[in-house]
Amino acid sequence: MQFLLNNRIEINEMIKGIELESRIESSQDGTRLLKEHYKHVSSYMINVADWNLSIHPKVFCPVYSHSSLFLMENIKIKKGTNVLDMGTGCGIQAMNVLGKGADCVIAVDVNPMAVKCARENLAKYFEDKRKYKVFESDLFENLPMACSFNIIIFNLPFHNRPAKNLLELSIHDKNYRTMKKFFLSLINYLKKNGQAYVPFSTLGELDVFYETLERNNLNYEMIAHKYEANYRWDIYIIYK
Ligand SMILES: C[S@@+](CC[C@H](N)C(=O)[O-])C[C@H]1O[C@@H](n2cnc3c(N)ncnc32)[C@H](O)[C@@H]1O
C-alpha cells in the first residue's frame, strides 16, 4: 500500500510513503506525532487505499501513525456484520469495514471536527446512506439504548499524558481514563461472539492495558504485531 500526502510533503517523500510513516510516532510521549499534525493549518488531502480523504487540521491523520493502517489490514469482516467504529477520526476504519462488506457501521467520535470530517469522507465513497451513521459521542454515551455489535473497533490513544485540546485527545489519555472507561462498558455493547479490535504499542503502558482487560474479565488475543522505529505495534481481538 502506498500512502501519498499532498500539501506539505515533497515529491520524493511522497513516493517513499512507507518510510515517511516510520519517521513519525516514534517518541515515547507522542510529541513527534503531534508536531506533525500541528504543521497543518488548513484541511489537507491524503490518499489511502485508493481513497482521497480530507483531513481537518484538528483531526487525527492516519498516515502519520503506525497503528491505523496496520489495524485496517488485520480486520476481517464477514457478510452481515454490524460494526461500531469508536473514535472514528477521519472515518478511515468505518470506510475500511464498509469496503470489506460490513452491513452497517456506526462511527462516533468525541471531537465534532472528526465527526464532520468522517461524514464528508464516507459520503464521498459510500452512496448508500442507510449503511452508516456518524455522530458525536464520548465513548458509548450517545449510542442508542440496547444496541450491540458484532465488531467494535477502537484505535485508542495510548500515551499516558494530559490532552490540551481535542486533537491531543487522539493521542493522549491521562491515566488511561478513556481506555478504562471503554473496557468497563465494552461487554454491554458486544453481541454474543462479538469481538473488539484494538491496537496497542510498547509506546504505551502495556501492563496497564492488560490489567484493565483482566479486571473487566475480558479475553484477549494478539492477532498481529510488527516492530517499527524501536517499538512493537500490536493488534488485539478482545471478547467476552
Ligand atoms: C488514534 S485516533 C484514531 C482515529 C481513526 N479511528 C484511525 O484509526 O485513524 C483516536 C480517535 O479517538 C477519538 N477519541 C478519543 N477519546 C474519545 C472518546 N472518549 N470518545 C470517542 N472518541 C474518542 C479521538 O478524537 C480520535 O479521533
The ligand as an SDF file (V2000), in Angstrom:
LIG
                    3D

 27 29  0  0  0  0  0  0  0  0999 V2000
   -5.7360    7.3720   17.3480 C   0  0  0  0  0  0  0  0  0  0  0  0
   -7.1290    8.2600   16.7730 S   0  0  0  0  0  0  0  0  0  0  0  0
   -7.8260    7.0660   15.6450 C   0  0  0  0  0  0  0  0  0  0  0  0
   -8.5870    7.6740   14.5030 C   0  0  0  0  0  0  0  0  0  0  0  0
   -9.0610    6.6710   13.4460 C   0  0  0  0  0  0  0  0  0  0  0  0
  -10.0020    5.7390   14.0030 N   0  0  0  0  0  0  0  0  0  0  0  0
   -7.8800    5.9230   12.8710 C   0  0  0  0  0  0  0  0  0  0  0  0
   -7.8060    4.6830   13.0380 O   0  0  0  0  0  0  0  0  0  0  0  0
   -7.0320    6.5460   12.2320 O   0  0  0  0  0  0  0  0  0  0  0  0
   -8.2080    8.1490   18.1900 C   0  0  0  0  0  0  0  0  0  0  0  0
   -9.5830    8.7820   17.9580 C   0  0  0  0  0  0  0  0  0  0  0  0
  -10.3630    8.5470   19.1500 O   0  0  0  0  0  0  0  0  0  0  0  0
  -11.1020    9.7130   19.4340 C   0  0  0  0  0  0  0  0  0  0  0  0
  -11.4380    9.7120   20.8670 N   0  0  0  0  0  0  0  0  0  0  0  0
  -10.6240    9.9590   21.9230 C   0  0  0  0  0  0  0  0  0  0  0  0
  -11.3030    9.8970   23.0670 N   0  0  0  0  0  0  0  0  0  0  0  0
  -12.5810    9.5640   22.7400 C   0  0  0  0  0  0  0  0  0  0  0  0
  -13.7720    9.3580   23.4830 C   0  0  0  0  0  0  0  0  0  0  0  0
  -13.7920    9.4840   24.8230 N   0  0  0  0  0  0  0  0  0  0  0  0
  -14.9230    9.0440   22.8370 N   0  0  0  0  0  0  0  0  0  0  0  0
  -14.9190    8.9390   21.4650 C   0  0  0  0  0  0  0  0  0  0  0  0
  -13.8340    9.1410   20.7060 N   0  0  0  0  0  0  0  0  0  0  0  0
  -12.6800    9.4450   21.3240 C   0  0  0  0  0  0  0  0  0  0  0  0
  -10.1890   10.8510   19.0170 C   0  0  0  0  0  0  0  0  0  0  0  0
  -10.8920   12.0570   18.8360 O   0  0  0  0  0  0  0  0  0  0  0  0
   -9.5730   10.2720   17.7410 C   0  0  0  0  0  0  0  0  0  0  0  0
  -10.3290   10.6140   16.6090 O   0  0  0  0  0  0  0  0  0  0  0  0
  1  2  1  0
  2  3  1  0
  2 10  1  0
  3  4  1  0
  4  5  1  0
  5  6  1  0
  5  7  1  0
  7  8  2  0
  7  9  1  0
 10 11  1  0
 11 12  1  0
 11 26  1  0
 12 13  1  0
 13 14  1  0
 13 24  1  0
 14 15  1  0
 14 23  1  0
 15 16  2  0
 16 17  1  0
 17 18  1  0
 17 23  2  0
 18 19  1  0
 18 20  2  0
 20 21  1  0
 21 22  2  0
 22 23  1  0
 24 25  1  0
 24 26  1  0
 26 27  1  0
M  CHG  2   2   1   9  -1
M  END
$$$$
